[in-house]
């Protein structure tokens, strides 16, 4: 389990929708805190609520120096459509390859929705050296993080 104070695992995934750009975590570090917001699935009510709430706080996160990435097991095409649907201005990362979600020990199954091996809802803040400075993981994936606490965690880095 990745805990506060640990060096976060690097991972490679895909992002930016149909453009299929490669995302490698270490290439996005070094200019302030990096916020990784893991979520179970695009177009589900709790996930939509969380991503919209993060979008509403994006200016605060950026003012604190943070860069936000949403991460799920959905395809980059689905995530592109999801971002368009909700006017999300931050990048969504597709972990269909299964490197990030298990690497951060966040893999869960939600049989009622037919979801297996998806990300539990979690928010992790990393400093420029990839050290975990804040970690919140939902006990129930329908729960959302405390957004004020998240902003404070980003400001503290």
C-alpha angles and dihedrals in degrees: 000000000000109000137180109290094027125117105252117236116255115233141181122222140142130269147163097065119255092003088075096208118179115247119204115180097219090058090062099052131092105058101081133302120340117215118205112195109190116196135177103235146346119249095023115124100243092045093047090049092050096047091048090049090051090048089052089054096040093106090053091049092048093045086056089053095256130145115205129211125178113211130196140146091252120115118266087245092057091045091050090053090045092052090049093048093053099031092241112182097192127077122267117210124212114218096185087134089064100231104118103038097053091035089063091040092242102125115131139163123228101189094178088065096036091247119143128175093007127142121275112229107272141148121210126182119203130191124222090277093054092254114149107241098169134020129181122173123181117242085206118028091225089066120095126215124258098262095198090053089050092052089050090050091053092047090051094059 
